[in-house]
Amino acid sequence: MKKEYVLSKQFLRSGTAIGALVRESVHAESRADFIHKLSIALKEANETEYWLLLLEKGGYLEKEEMVLLQKKCDELIRLLASSVKTAKAGTKK
């Protein structure tokens, strides 16, 4: 039970950080700040995927839950990666 608590707490922390960073990016002070905040959100999404994997490998998630959460996490990672790429391309013009 203790291991599950530690893993789920880390999963929750990194998962909620994504939303907070995206929200912060809305009011970024500059394009560079916007890119930085979204890049950190992308890192948090990758970390969330890691904790999700550990929860699954530890047997703390049902297969159905894992598939759904993995799909959502992958979508978020792709969205954030695309947003960062687009924002960076806009700074080169």
C-alpha positions as CSV (number, residue, x, y, z in Angstrom):
1,M,0.0,0.0,0.0
2,K,2.8,2.4,0.8
3,K,4.4,2.0,-2.7
4,E,1.1,2.6,-4.4
5,Y,0.7,5.8,-2.3
6,V,4.1,7.1,-3.3
7,L,3.6,6.3,-7.0
8,S,0.1,7.7,-7.1
9,K,1.2,10.9,-5.3
10,Q,4.0,11.4,-7.8
11,F,1.5,10.7,-10.7
12,L,-0.9,13.3,-9.3
13,R,1.8,15.9,-8.7
14,S,3.2,15.7,-12.2
15,G,-0.2,15.4,-13.8
16,T,-1.6,18.4,-12.2
17,A,1.6,20.4,-12.9
18,I,0.8,20.1,-16.6
19,G,-2.5,22.0,-16.3
20,A,-0.9,24.7,-14.0
21,L,1.9,25.3,-16.5
22,V,-0.4,25.5,-19.5
23,R,-2.6,27.9,-17.5
24,E,0.5,30.0,-16.7
25,S,1.5,30.1,-20.4
26,V,-1.7,31.9,-21.2
27,H,-0.3,35.0,-19.4
28,A,3.4,34.5,-20.4
29,E,5.5,37.6,-20.3
30,S,7.0,36.9,-23.7
31,R,7.1,34.3,-26.5
32,A,10.3,32.8,-24.8
33,D,8.4,32.6,-21.5
34,F,5.5,30.9,-23.3
35,I,7.8,28.4,-24.9
36,H,9.5,27.7,-21.6
37,K,6.3,27.1,-19.7
38,L,4.9,24.8,-22.4
39,S,8.3,22.9,-22.6
40,I,8.2,22.3,-18.8
41,A,4.6,21.1,-19.2
42,L,5.8,18.7,-21.8
43,K,8.5,17.4,-19.5
44,E,5.8,17.0,-16.8
45,A,3.6,15.1,-19.2
46,N,6.5,12.7,-20.0
47,E,7.1,12.3,-16.2
48,T,3.4,11.5,-15.8
49,E,3.7,8.8,-18.4
50,Y,6.6,7.3,-16.5
51,W,4.6,7.2,-13.2
52,L,1.7,5.7,-15.1
53,L,3.9,3.0,-16.4
54,L,5.2,2.2,-12.9
55,L,1.7,2.1,-11.5
56,E,0.8,-0.4,-14.3
57,K,3.9,-2.5,-13.9
58,G,3.2,-2.7,-10.1
59,G,-0.2,-4.0,-10.7
60,Y,-2.0,-1.0,-9.3
61,L,-4.0,-0.2,-12.4
62,E,-6.5,-2.3,-14.2
63,K,-5.7,-2.8,-17.9
64,E,-8.7,-0.7,-19.0
65,E,-7.6,2.2,-16.8
66,M,-4.1,1.9,-18.1
67,V,-5.2,2.0,-21.8
68,L,-7.4,5.0,-21.3
69,L,-4.9,7.0,-19.2
70,Q,-2.0,6.1,-21.6
71,K,-4.1,7.3,-24.6
72,K,-4.9,10.6,-22.9
73,C,-1.3,11.0,-21.8
74,D,0.0,10.3,-25.4
75,E,-2.5,12.8,-26.8
76,L,-1.3,15.5,-24.3
77,I,2.3,14.8,-25.1
78,R,1.7,15.1,-28.9
79,L,-0.3,18.3,-28.4
80,L,2.3,19.9,-26.2
81,A,5.2,18.9,-28.4
82,S,3.4,20.3,-31.5
83,S,2.6,23.6,-29.6
84,V,6.2,24.0,-28.6
85,K,7.5,23.3,-32.1
86,T,5.0,25.7,-33.6
87,A,5.9,28.4,-31.1
88,K,9.6,27.9,-31.7
89,A,9.1,28.1,-35.4
90,G,7.3,31.4,-35.0
91,T,10.3,33.0,-33.2
92,K,12.6,32.3,-36.1
93,K,10.7,34.5,-38.5
